[in-house]
Amino acid sequence: MSADEKFENATDKMGGQAKEGFGKLTGDKETQAEGQAQQGKADAKDKLEDARDTVKGAVNGMFGNKDKTD
C-alpha cells in the first residue's frame, strides 16, 4: 500500500470518527451512522490493500522477484 493510500484511508477514518462524534453530540442518528459507515469503508479498504500487498509479495517470492515491489 502506498503512503498516499494509507494517508487517504487514515483521513477517511478520522473524518468518519469526527462525523460520528458530531452525530452523537447533536443527537443526529443519521450523521452518526454515516460516520460509522465511513470508518468501516476505510477499514475495509485498508484490509483489501493489505491482502493485495500480501498476494503480490507471495507471487514475487514464488517467481524470484523479491526486489520488485509492483
N, C-alpha and C positions, 0 to 999 in steps of 0.2 A: 504494500500500500504506500502510495506516495505521501510525502509530507503535506501536499495540498489537500489530498483526500482526507487525511487524518484531521487536518485543521477544519475542513468543511464539516466533517461529522461531529467534531467537538463543538463547533459553533452551533450546529443544529440542535445538539443535545442541550447545550446551555440555554439556547433560545426556548426550547421546549420546557425546561425547568422554570425559566422566568415566566413563561405563559401559564404554566400550571400553578405557580405560586400566585400570580396575579388573579387567576380564576378563583383560587381558594380565598384570597384576601377580599375579593369583591362578591363572593358567593355565586359567581358565574360558572355553573357546571359545564357549559359548553366550551368555554375558554380553557377550563381545567382539563377537560377531555382532549381538546386539541393539543395542549401541551404534552400530555401523556403520550398521545399518538406520535407527535413529533419526536419525542425521546425514543420511542420504540422503533421508529423508522431509522433513526441514526444508529441505534444499537444493531439493527438488522444489517444495515449497510456495513458496519464495522465487521460483523461476523462473516458476511459474504466476501469482503475484501480479504480477510484473514484466510478463509478457506481457499480463495483463488490463489493467494500467495503460497499456501502450503502445497497445492497441486502443482503450481509452476516449479517450486523447489524440488518436488519429487520427480517430476518429468525431467528437469535439468540434471538431477542426480543420476537418473537411470541412463541418460544418454551422455554422461560425462561432461556436461556443460555447467560445471559448478561455478564458474566465474560469470556466467551470463545471468543477468537479472531480469530480463523481459522475455 
